[in-house]
C-alpha cells in the first residue's frame, strides 16, 4: 500500500512539473497538447515585415505565442476552392488545433515553410506549393486535382487576432483561388478537420447565420475576407484573373 501511495504521489509530482512546462511554453494545460499539433509547432515559418519582405525565420510555436498583445508577423495563405457549380468548400477546424479550434473557415489555411521550395517568391510559387501540400494533408485533395499552376494568387491581406490569452495570429496572408472542373474527392484528416461543406454563393449568408444561431464561430481572417472582399470576387468568379492585385496589401 505504501509503495502504491508513493507511486501516486510521484505521478502527481510529474504531472505538476509537466503542466508547469506547458504553461511556460505558452499552453494553457497539458490536455491542450495534441501530439500531431505539438509536432507541427516545430515547423519553420517565414518572418516578414509589413511590406512582405523576409526578415528571418521562426518556429510555428514562436510565431503564434502572444507576448505583449502580439506575435511575430509571418507569411501565411488562405486557399479557396470552388467546384464546377461555383460552390465554395469550407471546413470546420479540428478541436485539437492550437489556434481557433472548432471554428469554420475557408478551404485551407496554413503557412509556407522556410524551405527553398516554399520560399520561392516569383509569382508566389512557394506559397502556392505550400497550399498544394497542405490541402492534400488536411483534406486529401490529390495534387492532380490541385496543380500548382492552377492555384491563382489573388492578393494579400495583413491582420492580427488573438485566439486566447496565450495564442494568436499575426499574418501576412496570401489569398489563393482554385476553380476545379469537378467536385474533388475529399478524405479529411481528423487531426485537422472535423467537418466540410460545399456552399453556394446565394446560401453563404444563411450558412453563416445558422452558425451564429448555433453558437459556432468562424475564424477572424475568414470573417474579414467574407465581409470585405469575397462577395465581389465570388460574383465575378468567371473573370477572377482580372481581379489579381499583387501590389496592394489589404490591412485590417
Buried (B, 14 or more C-beta within 10 A) or exposed (E): EEEEEEEEEEEEEEEEEEBEEBEEEBBBEBEBBBEEBBEBBEBBBBBBEEEBEEEEBBBBBBBBBBEEEEBBBBBBBBBBBBBEEEBBBBBBBBEBBBBBBBBBBBBBBBBBBBBEEBBBEEEBBBBBBBBBBBBBBBBBBEEEBBEBEBBBBBBBBBBBBBBEEBBBBBBBBBBBBBBBEEBBEBEBBEBBBBEBEBBEBEBBEEBBEEBEEEEBBBBBBBBBBBEEBBBEBBEEBEEBEEBEEEEEBBEB
